[in-house]
Amino acid sequence: MLMEARLLDKRREGIAECEANANIATAKRLFSMGLSVQDIAKATSLPFEQVEALQAEQ
């Protein structure tokens, strides 16, 4: 049972990481479309500070 719980936790972590990566990729595409940091943060549910950091990388 403990092993199953660990596997379930790892699966959830993997899904969360994939979702975060997808949101980052989406944010980068939205920057190329000219959207503001605020709009991108709203659209992707990423923290405002993280979106600002992504903008600085561009």
C-alpha atoms as a printed R data frame, in Angstrom:
   type eleno elety resid chain resno      x      y       z
1  ATOM     1    CA   MET     A     1  0.000  0.000   0.000
2  ATOM     2    CA   LEU     A     2  2.832  2.410   0.862
3  ATOM     3    CA   MET     A     3  4.477  1.773  -2.501
4  ATOM     4    CA   GLU     A     4  1.207  2.571  -4.296
5  ATOM     5    CA   ALA     A     5  0.932  5.851  -2.395
6  ATOM     6    CA   ARG     A     6  4.480  6.791  -3.388
7  ATOM     7    CA   LEU     A     7  3.780  5.999  -7.019
8  ATOM     8    CA   LEU     A     8  0.617  8.076  -6.903
9  ATOM     9    CA   ASP     A     9  2.560 10.995  -5.399
10 ATOM    10    CA   LYS     A    10  5.216 10.720  -8.122
11 ATOM    11    CA   ARG     A    11  2.525 10.642 -10.778
12 ATOM    12    CA   ARG     A    12  0.899 13.765  -9.352
13 ATOM    13    CA   GLU     A    13  4.281 15.514  -9.238
14 ATOM    14    CA   GLY     A    14  4.897 14.583 -12.860
15 ATOM    15    CA   ILE     A    15  1.519 15.900 -13.950
16 ATOM    16    CA   ALA     A    16  2.045 19.158 -12.065
17 ATOM    17    CA   GLU     A    17  5.471 19.591 -13.664
18 ATOM    18    CA   CYS     A    18  4.040 19.005 -17.146
19 ATOM    19    CA   GLU     A    19  1.277 21.529 -16.522
20 ATOM    20    CA   ALA     A    20  3.800 24.105 -15.296
21 ATOM    21    CA   ASN     A    21  5.961 23.574 -18.385
22 ATOM    22    CA   ALA     A    22  2.924 23.933 -20.630
23 ATOM    23    CA   ASN     A    23  1.967 27.195 -18.908
24 ATOM    24    CA   ILE     A    24  5.488 28.538 -19.376
25 ATOM    25    CA   ALA     A    25  5.442 27.641 -23.067
26 ATOM    26    CA   THR     A    26  2.040 29.289 -23.419
27 ATOM    27    CA   ALA     A    27  3.294 32.421 -21.672
28 ATOM    28    CA   LYS     A    28  6.203 32.679 -24.105
29 ATOM    29    CA   ARG     A    29  3.834 32.397 -27.068
30 ATOM    30    CA   LEU     A    30  1.567 35.053 -25.577
31 ATOM    31    CA   PHE     A    31  4.558 37.407 -25.225
32 ATOM    32    CA   SER     A    32  5.225 36.984 -28.929
33 ATOM    33    CA   MET     A    33  1.614 38.024 -29.534
34 ATOM    34    CA   GLY     A    34  2.149 41.257 -27.604
35 ATOM    35    CA   LEU     A    35  0.100 40.543 -24.482
36 ATOM    36    CA   SER     A    36  0.947 42.278 -21.212
37 ATOM    37    CA   VAL     A    37  2.493 40.598 -18.196
38 ATOM    38    CA   GLN     A    38 -0.778 40.980 -16.296
39 ATOM    39    CA   ASP     A    39 -2.835 39.389 -19.066
40 ATOM    40    CA   ILE     A    40 -0.396 36.508 -19.406
41 ATOM    41    CA   ALA     A    41 -0.405 35.889 -15.658
42 ATOM    42    CA   LYS     A    42 -4.204 35.744 -15.721
43 ATOM    43    CA   ALA     A    43 -4.332 33.485 -18.772
44 ATOM    44    CA   THR     A    44 -1.756 30.994 -17.533
45 ATOM    45    CA   SER     A    45 -2.343 31.162 -13.752
46 ATOM    46    CA   LEU     A    46  1.391 31.709 -13.332
47 ATOM    47    CA   PRO     A    47  2.494 34.092 -10.587
48 ATOM    48    CA   PHE     A    48  3.022 37.662 -11.808
49 ATOM    49    CA   GLU     A    49  6.668 37.553 -10.688
50 ATOM    50    CA   GLN     A    50  7.333 34.397 -12.689
51 ATOM    51    CA   VAL     A    51  5.818 35.949 -15.809
52 ATOM    52    CA   GLU     A    52  8.001 39.032 -15.307
53 ATOM    53    CA   ALA     A    53 11.050 36.769 -15.068
54 ATOM    54    CA   LEU     A    54 10.051 35.069 -18.301
55 ATOM    55    CA   GLN     A    55  9.708 38.457 -19.960
56 ATOM    56    CA   ALA     A    56 13.222 39.383 -18.838
57 ATOM    57    CA   GLU     A    57 14.533 36.201 -20.494
58 ATOM    58    CA   GLN     A    58 12.962 37.135 -23.830
